[in-house]
């Protein structure tokens, strides 16, 4: 899930029980094609999810041929 608090600009990837801050739009668009999948929640709801490690600045998604 992609997540942000309603009072902040930071976007997070929620994966394996943690939220991971996506550091900038370049990293976001290397991973996802549009902003429309972001779920907006209250800061309290976002903060109940443990913090994980942010994706690196050169993050990308890959898929095997099979």
C-alpha positions as CSV (number, residue, x, y, z in Angstrom):
1,X,0.0,0.0,0.0
2,X,1.1,3.6,-0.6
3,X,0.3,5.8,2.3
4,X,0.5,9.4,3.5
5,X,-0.8,11.4,6.4
6,X,-3.4,14.0,5.6
7,X,-1.3,16.7,7.2
8,X,2.0,15.9,5.5
9,X,3.6,15.5,2.1
10,X,5.7,12.4,2.8
11,X,4.6,9.3,1.0
12,X,5.3,5.8,2.4
13,X,5.4,2.3,1.0
14,X,3.8,-0.1,3.5
15,X,5.3,-3.5,3.2
16,X,5.8,-6.4,5.6
17,X,4.3,-4.5,8.5
18,X,6.4,-1.4,8.2
19,X,6.2,2.0,6.5
20,X,9.1,3.0,4.4
21,X,9.5,6.7,3.5
22,X,9.9,7.3,-0.3
23,X,12.6,10.0,-0.3
24,X,11.6,12.0,-3.4
25,X,9.5,12.0,-6.5
26,X,12.3,10.5,-8.7
27,X,12.4,7.4,-6.5
28,X,8.6,7.3,-6.4
29,X,8.3,7.4,-10.2
30,X,11.0,4.7,-10.5
31,X,8.7,2.4,-8.6
32,X,5.2,3.6,-9.4
33,X,3.6,5.3,-12.5
34,X,1.1,7.7,-10.8
35,X,0.1,9.4,-7.6
36,X,-3.5,8.0,-7.7
37,X,-2.8,4.8,-5.6
38,X,-1.8,6.8,-2.4
39,X,-4.2,6.2,0.5
40,X,-4.6,9.2,2.8
41,X,-5.0,8.5,6.6
42,X,-4.7,10.4,9.8
43,X,-1.2,11.0,11.3
44,X,-2.2,8.8,14.2
45,X,-3.0,5.9,11.8
46,X,0.2,6.4,9.9
47,X,2.3,6.5,13.1
48,X,0.9,3.2,14.4
49,X,2.8,1.4,11.7
50,X,6.4,0.7,12.6
51,X,9.1,2.6,10.6
52,X,11.1,0.7,8.1
53,X,14.2,1.5,6.0
54,X,13.6,3.9,3.1
55,X,14.2,2.7,-0.5
56,X,17.6,3.8,-1.9
57,X,17.9,6.7,-4.3
58,X,18.5,4.3,-7.1
59,X,15.6,2.0,-6.3
60,X,13.7,0.3,-9.1
61,X,11.4,-2.6,-9.7
62,X,12.4,-5.6,-11.9
63,X,10.6,-8.6,-13.2
64,X,12.0,-11.9,-14.4
65,X,11.1,-13.1,-17.9
66,X,9.4,-16.2,-16.4
